[in-house]
Amino acid sequence: MAYTVKEVSNLSGISVRTLHYYDEIGLLKPHHIGNNGYRYYEQEQLLRLQQIMVYRELDLPLSEIGNVLKQTKEQKAEVLQVHRAKIEAKVFRLHTLLQTIDETVAHLKGEQTMKPEQMYQGFNPERQEMYERDLTERYGSQVEEKIQESKTATTNWSKEDYLDSQAEADQIHRELAEAMHKGLKHNSAEVQALIRRHLQWVSRFYTPTAEIYSGLGDLYVEHEDFSKMYEGYRPGLAEYLRDGMKELAKRELT
């Protein structure tokens, strides 16, 4: 049985755009392309996509996954054993992060006082490095400069600065989800005002060009971590935000 790219997207939860990207880089080619120009996938491709998703969950960059998929079963088993150990460490880290969150809530309620060394327990620098690596692979040295700019901008941030930044982002996402629920178009004046707030939030970290801000919107859709986060606010929000960002970049950043 053959499946269209839309059907594979619905089955797997991977966006159509990401499946197209996997095709472009040779990571997941369709079984064939029909006379209508549609991509069609069969059982072999579905199994390969499942393996890709497993390795993405293990935080392997796309550039390495293709090589791993070419390995023998024994070699794949060794890779999975190594990453199983990483998952165990991740579980421990997440438990630590939960404790940090609970302590932060108690601190904000005035129930206890957090020591500075308690504020950052459980956060994952490896995941941040993975995001930076993905961005650099996509957009090159220009993004590397922005990443460094962001790190410099936040060097002296206090805990309150981080919490304020998170709260602002959460509020923007909630208001965008509500606008989407109301049926407002991404290029409407109301939504563009929210997107402008999002741009201002991004500008706390670095000054984005039109290309980088537009590309950031693509990343929100294509990267599973971001798309899952936005799905938690409202299904389709990542695409809605991306379209709004591209509109604003075209109008105000070019």
Buried (B, 14 or more C-beta within 10 A) or exposed (E): EBBBBEEBBEEBEBBBBBBBBBBEEEBBBBBEEEEEEEBBBEEEBBEBBEBBBEBBEBBBEBEEBBEBBEEEEEEBEEBBEEBEEEEEEBEEBEEEBEEBEEBBEEBEEEEEEBEEEBBEEBEBEEEEEBBBEBBBEEBEEEBEEBBEBBEEBBEEEEBEEEBEBEEBBEEBBEBBBEBBEEEBBBBBEEBBEBBBBBBEBBEBBBEBBBBBBBBBBBBBBBBBBBBEBBEEBBEEBBBBBBBBBBBBBEEEBE
